[in-house]
Amino acid sequence: MTVKTTLSFTDRHHHYVTNKVGQGVFATQSAAVAAALEQMMQDEEERDLALTCLAHEIRARMETPPASFIDEESAFSAARRTIQAAL
């Protein structure tokens, strides 16, 4: 379903959209706005998914028993060797 609405743009935004339509990137200004909204919606979905995954990983790591922790020397020894070799 298509809903007709009125939008206001700054001169900068209007110029940009008009140029993109003129270049053939979008068929109409409405198509450009719709594409921008779709991108915003996709970005928001991806951000929500990333935050959900991050929260899950944090919870999983909080449940890791201390005996499974890796000591600092083991964790960073390869990086330290690489840095020393580069000096």
Buried (B, 14 or more C-beta within 10 A) or exposed (E): EEEEEEEEEEEEBEEEBEEBBEEEEBEEBBBBBEEEEEEEEEEEEEEEEEEEEEEEEEEEEEEEEEEEEEEEEEEEEEEEEEEEEEE
